[in-house]
Amino acid sequence: MAYKISTDCIECGTCVPECPVNAISEGSPYTIDAKTCTDCGNCASVCPADAIAKG
């Protein structure tokens, strides 16, 4: 199950460089491509807003 970014996202960009497969796209809020996500959790572990969780 891929991770998802909620509307709690503050668009800080902290998660983007943590994704080893470049599945995160900037936007409002940022989004994670479920087909590309490898479920590593790197993004969720660095999110200061706790806006990323398994979806």
Backbone as XML, in Angstrom:
<?xml version="1.0"?>
<chain id="A" units="angstrom">
  <residue number="1" name="MET">
    <atom name="N" x="0.844" y="-1.180" z="0.000"/>
    <atom name="CA" x="0.000" y="0.000" z="0.000"/>
    <atom name="C" x="0.890" y="1.245" z="0.000"/>
  </residue>
  <residue number="2" name="ALA">
    <atom name="N" x="0.674" y="2.106" z="-0.945"/>
    <atom name="CA" x="1.492" y="3.307" z="-1.090"/>
    <atom name="C" x="1.169" y="4.343" z="-0.020"/>
  </residue>
  <residue number="3" name="TYR">
    <atom name="N" x="2.101" y="5.251" z="0.173"/>
    <atom name="CA" x="1.896" y="6.368" z="1.084"/>
    <atom name="C" x="1.098" y="7.446" z="0.373"/>
  </residue>
  <residue number="4" name="LYS">
    <atom name="N" x="0.381" y="8.250" z="1.156"/>
    <atom name="CA" x="-0.386" y="9.377" z="0.627"/>
    <atom name="C" x="-0.080" y="10.609" z="1.458"/>
  </residue>
  <residue number="5" name="ILE">
    <atom name="N" x="-0.220" y="11.755" z="0.819"/>
    <atom name="CA" x="0.011" y="13.028" z="1.502"/>
    <atom name="C" x="-1.344" y="13.698" z="1.710"/>
  </residue>
  <residue number="6" name="SER">
    <atom name="N" x="-1.636" y="14.056" z="2.947"/>
    <atom name="CA" x="-2.921" y="14.668" z="3.281"/>
    <atom name="C" x="-2.897" y="16.175" z="3.046"/>
  </residue>
  <residue number="7" name="THR">
    <atom name="N" x="-4.036" y="16.790" z="3.251"/>
    <atom name="CA" x="-4.140" y="18.239" z="3.105"/>
    <atom name="C" x="-3.420" y="18.979" z="4.231"/>
  </residue>
  <residue number="8" name="ASP">
    <atom name="N" x="-2.869" y="18.244" z="5.195"/>
    <atom name="CA" x="-2.057" y="18.860" z="6.246"/>
    <atom name="C" x="-0.680" y="19.256" z="5.721"/>
  </residue>
  <residue number="9" name="CYS">
    <atom name="N" x="-0.377" y="18.867" z="4.499"/>
    <atom name="CA" x="0.914" y="19.174" z="3.864"/>
    <atom name="C" x="1.153" y="20.680" z="3.859"/>
  </residue>
  <residue number="10" name="ILE">
    <atom name="N" x="2.344" y="21.086" z="4.296"/>
    <atom name="CA" x="2.702" y="22.505" z="4.322"/>
    <atom name="C" x="3.595" y="22.881" z="3.145"/>
  </residue>
  <residue number="11" name="GLU">
    <atom name="N" x="3.753" y="21.935" z="2.208"/>
    <atom name="CA" x="4.499" y="22.166" z="0.968"/>
    <atom name="C" x="5.917" y="22.667" z="1.213"/>
  </residue>
  <residue number="12" name="CYS">
    <atom name="N" x="6.582" y="22.078" z="2.192"/>
    <atom name="CA" x="7.934" y="22.508" z="2.551"/>
    <atom name="C" x="9.005" y="21.860" z="1.671"/>
  </residue>
  <residue number="13" name="GLY">
    <atom name="N" x="8.674" y="20.716" z="1.054"/>
    <atom name="CA" x="9.627" y="20.046" z="0.171"/>
    <atom name="C" x="10.589" y="19.103" z="0.854"/>
  </residue>
  <residue number="14" name="THR">
    <atom name="N" x="10.480" y="18.938" z="2.150"/>
    <atom name="CA" x="11.397" y="18.074" z="2.891"/>
    <atom name="C" x="11.348" y="16.633" z="2.400"/>
  </residue>
  <residue number="15" name="CYS">
    <atom name="N" x="10.188" y="16.172" z="2.001"/>
    <atom name="CA" x="10.010" y="14.779" z="1.584"/>
    <atom name="C" x="10.602" y="14.461" z="0.211"/>
  </residue>
  <residue number="16" name="VAL">
    <atom name="N" x="10.622" y="15.426" z="-0.674"/>
    <atom name="CA" x="10.997" y="15.185" z="-2.071"/>
    <atom name="C" x="12.370" y="14.525" z="-2.227"/>
  </residue>
  <residue number="17" name="PRO">
    <atom name="N" x="13.438" y="15.056" z="-1.637"/>
    <atom name="CA" x="14.748" y="14.413" z="-1.826"/>
    <atom name="C" x="14.883" y="13.067" z="-1.119"/>
  </residue>
  <residue number="18" name="GLU">
    <atom name="N" x="13.968" y="12.755" z="-0.217"/>
    <atom name="CA" x="14.029" y="11.484" z="0.519"/>
    <atom name="C" x="13.476" y="10.311" z="-0.284"/>
  </residue>
  <residue number="19" name="CYS">
    <atom name="N" x="12.729" y="10.583" z="-1.352"/>
    <atom name="CA" x="12.105" y="9.518" z="-2.141"/>
    <atom name="C" x="13.109" y="8.931" z="-3.126"/>
  </residue>
  <residue number="20" name="PRO">
    <atom name="N" x="13.461" y="7.646" z="-2.957"/>
    <atom name="CA" x="14.465" y="7.034" z="-3.829"/>
    <atom name="C" x="13.979" y="6.768" z="-5.252"/>
  </residue>
  <residue number="21" name="VAL">
    <atom name="N" x="12.663" y="6.846" z="-5.469"/>
    <atom name="CA" x="12.116" y="6.558" z="-6.804"/>
    <atom name="C" x="11.419" y="7.775" z="-7.418"/>
  </residue>
  <residue number="22" name="ASN">
    <atom name="N" x="11.606" y="8.940" z="-6.845"/>
    <atom name="CA" x="11.038" y="10.196" z="-7.348"/>
    <atom name="C" x="9.533" y="10.115" z="-7.574"/>
  </residue>
  <residue number="23" name="ALA">
    <atom name="N" x="8.812" y="9.578" z="-6.608"/>
    <atom name="CA" x="7.363" y="9.411" z="-6.722"/>
    <atom name="C" x="6.573" y="10.618" z="-6.222"/>
  </residue>
  <residue number="24" name="ILE">
    <atom name="N" x="7.253" y="11.609" z="-5.659"/>
    <atom name="CA" x="6.567" y="12.761" z="-5.066"/>
    <atom name="C" x="6.574" y="13.937" z="-6.031"/>
  </residue>
  <residue number="25" name="SER">
    <atom name="N" x="5.387" y="14.509" z="-6.241"/>
    <atom name="CA" x="5.244" y="15.664" z="-7.119"/>
    <atom name="C" x="4.802" y="16.871" z="-6.307"/>
  </residue>
  <residue number="26" name="GLU">
    <atom name="N" x="5.365" y="18.027" z="-6.659"/>
    <atom name="CA" x="4.984" y="19.258" z="-5.979"/>
    <atom name="C" x="3.591" y="19.668" z="-6.411"/>
  </residue>
  <residue number="27" name="GLY">
    <atom name="N" x="2.882" y="20.301" z="-5.515"/>
    <atom name="CA" x="1.529" y="20.778" z="-5.774"/>
    <atom name="C" x="0.924" y="21.255" z="-4.480"/>
  </residue>
  <residue number="28" name="SER">
    <atom name="N" x="-0.366" y="21.373" z="-4.472"/>
    <atom name="CA" x="-1.033" y="21.836" z="-3.272"/>
    <atom name="C" x="-2.201" y="20.909" z="-2.936"/>
  </residue>
  <residue number="29" name="PRO">
    <atom name="N" x="-2.009" y="19.888" z="-2.124"/>
    <atom name="CA" x="-0.750" y="19.474" z="-1.488"/>
    <atom name="C" x="0.113" y="18.662" z="-2.452"/>
  </residue>
  <residue number="30" name="TYR">
    <atom name="N" x="1.316" y="18.331" z="-2.002"/>
    <atom name="CA" x="2.169" y="17.447" z="-2.778"/>
    <atom name="C" x="1.442" y="16.112" z="-2.936"/>
  </residue>
  <residue number="31" name="THR">
    <atom name="N" x="1.825" y="15.330" z="-3.952"/>
    <atom name="CA" x="1.196" y="14.032" z="-4.169"/>
    <atom name="C" x="2.257" y="12.956" z="-4.356"/>
  </residue>
  <residue number="32" name="ILE">
    <atom name="N" x="1.871" y="11.720" z="-4.084"/>
    <atom name="CA" x="2.741" y="10.574" z="-4.267"/>
    <atom name="C" x="2.098" y="9.660" z="-5.298"/>
  </residue>
  <residue number="33" name="ASP">
    <atom name="N" x="2.844" y="9.313" z="-6.334"/>
    <atom name="CA" x="2.354" y="8.393" z="-7.360"/>
    <atom name="C" x="2.330" y="6.988" z="-6.771"/>
  </residue>
  <residue number="34" name="ALA">
    <atom name="N" x="1.141" y="6.454" z="-6.572"/>
    <atom name="CA" x="0.977" y="5.144" z="-5.933"/>
    <atom name="C" x="1.618" y="4.015" z="-6.732"/>
  </residue>
  <residue number="35" name="LYS">
    <atom name="N" x="1.676" y="4.153" z="-8.039"/>
    <atom name="CA" x="2.268" y="3.103" z="-8.879"/>
    <atom name="C" x="3.793" y="3.090" z="-8.773"/>
  </residue>
  <residue number="36" name="THR">
    <atom name="N" x="4.372" y="4.226" z="-8.447"/>
    <atom name="CA" x="5.826" y="4.340" z="-8.352"/>
    <atom name="C" x="6.333" y="4.114" z="-6.929"/>
  </residue>
  <residue number="37" name="CYS">
    <atom name="N" x="5.532" y="4.478" z="-5.942"/>
    <atom name="CA" x="5.908" y="4.368" z="-4.535"/>
    <atom name="C" x="6.293" y="2.928" z="-4.175"/>
  </residue>
  <residue number="38" name="THR">
    <atom name="N" x="7.423" y="2.778" z="-3.504"/>
    <atom name="CA" x="7.910" y="1.452" z="-3.095"/>
    <atom name="C" x="7.617" y="1.164" z="-1.623"/>
  </residue>
  <residue number="39" name="ASP">
    <atom name="N" x="6.860" y="2.043" z="-0.974"/>
    <atom name="CA" x="6.430" y="1.826" z="0.400"/>
    <atom name="C" x="7.599" y="1.832" z="1.396"/>
  </residue>
  <residue number="40" name="CYS">
    <atom name="N" x="8.630" y="2.637" z="1.103"/>
    <atom name="CA" x="9.810" y="2.649" z="1.980"/>
    <atom name="C" x="9.595" y="3.458" z="3.252"/>
  </residue>
  <residue number="41" name="GLY">
    <atom name="N" x="8.722" y="4.481" z="3.192"/>
    <atom name="CA" x="8.441" y="5.292" z="4.369"/>
    <atom name="C" x="9.412" y="6.418" z="4.641"/>
  </residue>
  <residue number="42" name="ASN">
    <atom name="N" x="10.400" y="6.611" z="3.786"/>
    <atom name="CA" x="11.374" y="7.685" z="4.006"/>
    <atom name="C" x="10.693" y="9.046" z="4.094"/>
  </residue>
  <residue number="43" name="CYS">
    <atom name="N" x="9.719" y="9.265" z="3.235"/>
    <atom name="CA" x="9.030" y="10.552" z="3.199"/>
    <atom name="C" x="8.287" y="10.821" z="4.505"/>
  </residue>
  <residue number="44" name="ALA">
    <atom name="N" x="7.573" y="9.829" z="4.990"/>
    <atom name="CA" x="6.792" y="9.989" z="6.219"/>
    <atom name="C" x="7.690" y="10.253" z="7.420"/>
  </residue>
  <residue number="45" name="SER">
    <atom name="N" x="8.859" y="9.663" z="7.414"/>
    <atom name="CA" x="9.745" y="9.813" z="8.572"/>
    <atom name="C" x="10.333" y="11.211" z="8.707"/>
  </residue>
  <residue number="46" name="VAL">
    <atom name="N" x="10.344" y="11.996" z="7.616"/>
    <atom name="CA" x="10.925" y="13.340" z="7.679"/>
    <atom name="C" x="9.892" y="14.456" z="7.625"/>
  </residue>
  <residue number="47" name="CYS">
    <atom name="N" x="8.620" y="14.128" z="7.444"/>
    <atom name="CA" x="7.586" y="15.152" z="7.296"/>
    <atom name="C" x="7.351" y="15.895" z="8.615"/>
  </residue>
  <residue number="48" name="PRO">
    <atom name="N" x="7.624" y="17.213" z="8.644"/>
    <atom name="CA" x="7.433" y="17.972" z="9.884"/>
    <atom name="C" x="5.972" y="18.197" z="10.240"/>
  </residue>
  <residue number="49" name="ALA">
    <atom name="N" x="5.060" y="18.006" z="9.282"/>
    <atom name="CA" x="3.641" y="18.232" z="9.537"/>
    <atom name="C" x="2.881" y="16.922" z="9.772"/>
  </residue>
  <residue number="50" name="ASP">
    <atom name="N" x="3.590" y="15.815" z="9.771"/>
    <atom name="CA" x="2.952" y="14.493" z="9.904"/>
    <atom name="C" x="1.805" y="14.333" z="8.909"/>
  </residue>
  <residue number="51" name="ALA">
    <atom name="N" x="2.051" y="14.796" z="7.682"/>
    <atom name="CA" x="1.010" y="14.782" z="6.654"/>
    <atom name="C" x="1.088" y="13.555" z="5.740"/>
  </residue>
  <residue number="52" name="ILE">
    <atom name="N" x="2.040" y="12.657" z="5.985"/>
    <atom name="CA" x="2.211" y="11.511" z="5.112"/>
    <atom name="C" x="1.962" y="10.227" z="5.896"/>
  </residue>
  <residue number="53" name="ALA">
    <atom name="N" x="1.108" y="9.382" z="5.325"/>
    <atom name="CA" x="0.760" y="8.110" z="5.979"/>
    <atom name="C" x="0.415" y="7.091" z="4.913"/>
  </residue>
  <residue number="54" name="LYS">
    <atom name="N" x="0.415" y="5.824" z="5.305"/>
    <atom name="CA" x="0.009" y="4.789" z="4.370"/>
    <atom name="C" x="-1.439" y="5.015" z="3.993"/>
  </residue>
  <residue number="55" name="GLY">
    <atom name="N" x="-1.717" y="4.892" z="2.706"/>
    <atom name="CA" x="-3.059" y="5.177" z="2.243"/>
    <atom name="C" x="-3.748" y="3.977" z="1.842"/>
  </residue>
</chain>
